[in-house]
């Protein structure tokens, strides 16, 4: 019987399950392109959320002013000289009970300066001035951290929203005449004093924490309102490189206010010792024993592209672009200038 021969099955090579180097590089390139397309959209969405939070903070602040006025029949002053020794409190400090900070407000004696005021937090006594008030800080502000004293101890906390102090002139210490802004130093004012209309007058505007500023040059008499930033550099004064808008408790305009001398986000570049600084200016700080007038260029600035958020005295919040006409911007900051203005939408 013939022998049957059967062929052995041929071994099948194993199926390859890995990428080749070329395929892997193609996949990585595709992922990189997708991430590159997605990242700007994510950043834009985050900034939109931060800006929305920012406008909500400002809405709470201007509504707090309305509640303050309803309770006291007057607007909170921008700055007042304490009856006892010390520095004057800010508008922002006055409205604390109406932005859900009753405990912090209870720790304040407005007849004294803010230097000695303290509050107990988690069993530790800290300065009121070093307390972080979230509603006063824009989520986009990169300088949301405390400022220490010379010994390294927490002393002040910044803010992102300043009160409207008018276009330039703030206070004449010789006559107690105040500037034309919505909030004034050392005097009681009311909504009825806002003759231009609440919807046509600025309340609060964004500012940048840790702004450089010149101060206390004490030029006598009235200084003409500057038209160009270069004029500020020639006025001079003592330069503080990073302490403007770092004291939410302080009612002086360079710390908790703004003026409309220049349009929003206008750069005021001055060169000092080979370094450039985007500066503010105040001829003399309010409350200093001098005959010089407080006149100030404290620009409204923000980290939002193209403009700044502001509140109007009627309680609304608007976004004002950097390109706003300067005359219109200044007119919006006067409470009783008699100008005919149309607020940009």
C-alpha positions in Angstrom: 0.0 0.0 0.0 1.6 3.2 -1.0 2.7 5.4 1.7 0.9 8.8 1.9 2.9 11.9 2.3 1.3 14.9 3.9 2.9 18.3 3.6 3.6 20.1 6.8 1.8 23.4 7.2 3.9 26.5 6.5 4.5 28.7 9.5 2.6 32.1 9.2 4.6 35.0 10.2 3.1 36.9 13.2 0.9 39.9 12.4 2.7 43.2 13.1 0.8 45.2 15.7 3.1 48.2 16.3 3.5 51.5 14.5 6.5 52.2 12.3 8.6 55.2 13.2 7.2 57.1 10.2 3.6 56.4 11.3 4.4 57.4 14.9 5.8 60.7 13.7 2.7 61.4 11.6 0.4 60.7 14.5 2.5 63.1 16.7 2.4 65.7 14.1 -1.4 65.5 13.8 -1.8 65.7 17.6 0.5 68.7 17.6 -1.6 70.4 15.0 -4.8 69.7 16.9 -3.4 71.0 20.1 -2.2 74.1 18.3 -5.7 74.7 17.0 -7.4 73.9 20.3 -5.1 75.9 22.7 -6.1 79.4 21.6 -9.8 78.4 21.8 -9.3 77.1 25.4 -7.4 80.3 26.4 -10.1 82.4 24.8 -12.8 80.5 26.8 -10.8 80.9 30.0 -10.4 84.6 29.4 -14.1 85.0 28.7 -14.9 83.3 32.0 -12.4 85.5 33.8 -13.9 88.6 32.2 -17.4 87.5 33.1 -16.2 87.1 36.7 -14.6 90.5 36.6 -17.8 92.2 35.5 -19.7 90.4 38.2 -17.3 91.8 40.8 -17.8 95.3 39.5 -21.5 94.8 39.5 -21.4 93.9 43.1 -19.3 96.9 43.9 -21.6 99.5 42.3 -24.7 97.9 43.8 -22.9 98.1 47.2 -22.6 101.8 46.6 -26.3 102.1 46.0 -27.0 100.1 49.2 -24.6 102.3 51.1 -26.3 105.4 49.8 -29.7 104.0 50.6 -28.6 103.3 54.2 -26.6 106.5 54.9 -28.2 109.0 52.4 -24.8 109.8 51.0 -22.1 108.3 48.8 -19.0 106.8 50.3 -16.1 109.4 50.3 -13.0 108.7 48.2 -10.7 109.6 51.1 -11.2 111.3 54.5 -8.6 112.5 57.0 -9.0 110.5 60.1 -9.8 112.3 63.4 -6.9 110.4 64.9 -3.4 109.9 63.5 -3.2 107.7 60.4 -4.0 107.4 56.8 -7.5 107.8 55.4 -9.8 104.9 54.4 -11.0 104.2 50.8 -14.4 104.0 49.2 -13.8 100.3 48.9 -13.4 100.0 52.7 -16.6 101.9 53.3 -18.7 99.6 51.2 -17.4 96.3 52.8 -20.7 95.5 54.6 -22.5 95.6 51.3 -20.2 93.2 49.5 -20.6 90.5 52.2 -17.6 91.4 54.3 -19.4 92.5 57.5 -16.8 90.9 59.8 -13.9 92.7 58.1 -15.9 96.0 58.3 -16.5 95.5 62.0 -12.8 95.5 62.6 -12.4 99.0 61.2 -12.4 102.2 63.2 -12.9 104.9 60.5 -11.9 107.6 62.9 -8.4 106.1 63.1 -6.0 105.3 60.3 -5.7 101.8 58.7 -2.2 101.1 60.0 -3.2 99.7 63.4 -6.5 98.0 62.4 -6.3 94.2 62.9 -8.6 91.2 62.4 -8.4 87.6 63.7 -8.4 85.0 61.0 -8.1 81.3 61.9 -6.8 82.3 65.4 -4.2 84.6 64.0 -4.2 88.4 64.3 -3.4 90.0 60.9 -3.6 93.6 59.6 -6.9 94.5 58.0 -4.9 96.1 55.2 -3.3 92.7 54.3 -6.6 90.9 54.0 -7.5 89.7 50.5 -10.9 90.8 49.5 -11.8 88.6 46.5 -14.5 90.9 45.1 -11.9 93.6 44.6 -9.6 91.5 42.4 -10.0 90.6 38.8 -9.1 87.0 38.0 -7.0 88.1 35.1 -4.7 90.3 37.3 -1.3 88.7 37.5 -0.3 90.5 40.7 -2.9 89.0 43.0 -0.5 88.6 45.9 0.2 90.5 49.1 2.7 93.3 49.6 5.0 93.0 52.5 6.6 95.6 54.8 10.3 96.1 55.1 10.5 93.2 57.6 8.9 90.8 55.2 5.5 90.8 57.1 2.2 91.0 55.1 1.1 94.6 55.1 -1.1 95.4 52.1 -3.2 93.7 49.5 -3.8 95.0 46.0 -7.0 95.7 44.2 -8.1 95.7 40.5 -10.9 98.3 40.6 -10.6 102.0 41.3 -13.2 104.7 41.9 -13.7 107.5 39.4 -11.9 110.6 40.6 -12.4 112.7 37.5 -10.1 113.8 34.7 -7.2 115.4 36.5 -7.8 117.7 39.5 -8.6 115.8 42.7 -8.3 118.1 45.8 -7.2 121.6 46.8 -6.1 121.4 50.5 -6.2 125.2 50.9 -10.0 125.5 50.1 -11.1 121.9 50.4 -12.4 122.1 46.8 -12.7 118.7 45.3 -12.5 117.3 41.8 -15.4 116.6 39.5 -15.4 112.8 39.8 -18.1 110.6 41.2 -16.3 110.0 44.5 -14.7 113.0 46.2 -12.1 113.4 49.0 -13.1 114.8 52.4 -16.7 115.8 51.5 -20.1 114.2 51.6 -21.8 113.8 48.2 -25.1 112.3 47.1 -26.6 110.9 44.0 -28.4 114.2 43.5 -25.0 115.8 42.9 -24.5 113.7 39.8 -26.2 116.2 37.6 -25.0 114.6 34.3 -27.1 111.6 35.1 -26.2 108.3 36.7 -26.2 106.4 33.4 -23.7 108.9 31.9 -21.2 109.0 34.7 -18.4 106.5 35.5 -18.4 104.8 38.9 -15.5 102.3 39.0 -12.9 101.3 36.4 -10.3 98.6 36.1 -6.8 99.3 37.3 -3.6 97.2 37.3 -2.1 96.2 40.7 1.6 97.2 41.3 1.7 100.1 38.9 4.7 102.3 38.9 4.0 106.0 39.8 5.6 109.3 40.4 4.4 111.2 43.6 4.9 114.3 45.7 6.8 116.6 43.3 4.5 119.4 44.9 4.4 121.7 41.9 2.6 124.9 43.1 -0.6 126.1 41.4 -2.7 124.6 38.8 -0.9 122.2 36.4 -2.5 122.2 32.9 -4.1 118.8 32.2 -1.5 116.8 30.2 -2.4 115.8 26.6 0.5 113.4 25.9 2.2 110.8 28.2 5.6 112.4 27.6 4.5 115.4 29.7 4.2 113.2 32.8 7.9 112.2 32.6 8.9 115.9 32.6 6.8 116.6 35.8 8.9 114.1 37.8 8.6 113.3 41.5 9.6 110.4 43.6 9.3 107.2 41.5 7.8 104.1 43.2 8.4 101.3 40.8 5.7 98.8 41.8 3.4 99.9 44.6 0.6 101.8 42.9 -2.8 100.1 43.5 -1.4 97.8 46.2 -3.5 99.2 49.1 -7.2 98.6 48.9 -7.6 100.3 52.3 -6.0 103.6 51.2 -8.4 106.2 49.7 -5.8 108.2 47.9 -6.3 108.2 44.1 -3.1 106.4 43.2 -4.0 103.5 45.4 -7.8 103.0 45.0 -8.9 105.4 42.3 -8.3 106.3 38.6 -8.6 109.5 36.5 -9.3 110.0 32.8 -6.3 112.1 32.0 -5.5 109.4 29.4 -7.7 106.9 27.6 -7.9 103.3 28.8 -4.7 101.3 28.7 -2.7 104.2 27.3 0.9 103.6 27.9 2.7 106.3 29.8 6.3 105.2 29.3 9.1 106.9 31.3 12.7 105.8 31.2 14.6 105.8 34.5 18.2 104.5 34.8 17.9 102.6 31.6 14.5 100.9 32.5 11.1 101.7 31.1 8.1 102.1 33.4 4.4 102.5 32.5 3.6 105.1 35.1 0.9 107.0 36.9 1.4 110.4 38.5 0.1 112.3 41.5 1.4 115.8 42.3 0.9 115.4 46.0 -0.8 112.6 48.0 -4.1 113.6 49.7 -3.6 114.5 53.3 0.0 115.6 53.2 0.6 118.9 54.9 1.2 121.1 51.9 -0.5 123.8 49.9 0.1 121.9 46.6 -2.9 120.6 44.8 -3.6 116.9 44.3 -3.6 116.5 40.5 -3.3 113.0 39.2 -2.9 111.0 36.0 -3.9 107.5 37.1 -4.8 105.5 34.0 -7.5 102.8 33.9 -5.8 99.6 32.8 -6.8 96.0 32.4 -5.5 92.6 31.2 -8.5 92.2 28.9 -7.8 92.6 25.2 -8.9 96.0 23.7 -10.3 97.9 26.6 -11.5 98.0 30.3 -14.6 97.1 32.2 -16.3 100.1 34.0 -19.4 100.6 36.0 -21.7 103.5 35.5 -23.3 105.2 38.5 -26.7 103.8 37.6 -25.4 100.2 38.4 -24.7 99.0 34.8 -21.4 97.5 33.7 -19.9 98.4 30.3 -16.8 97.5 28.3 -15.0 100.6 27.1 -12.5 100.2 24.2 -9.0 101.7 24.2 -10.0 103.7 21.1 -12.7 105.8 22.9 -12.5 109.5 22.1 -10.4 111.1 24.9 -12.8 114.0 25.3 -15.8 111.6 25.6 -13.8 109.6 28.1 -13.1 112.6 30.2 -16.7 113.8 30.0 -17.9 110.5 31.3 -15.8 111.0 34.5 -17.4 114.3 35.5 -20.5 114.2 37.7 -21.8 117.7 36.8 -19.9 118.9 33.8 -23.1 119.5 31.8 -21.7 117.7 28.7 -24.0 115.9 26.3 -22.5 112.4 26.0 -23.5 109.0 24.5 -22.1 106.1 26.4 -20.5 103.5 24.0 -22.3 100.2 23.8 
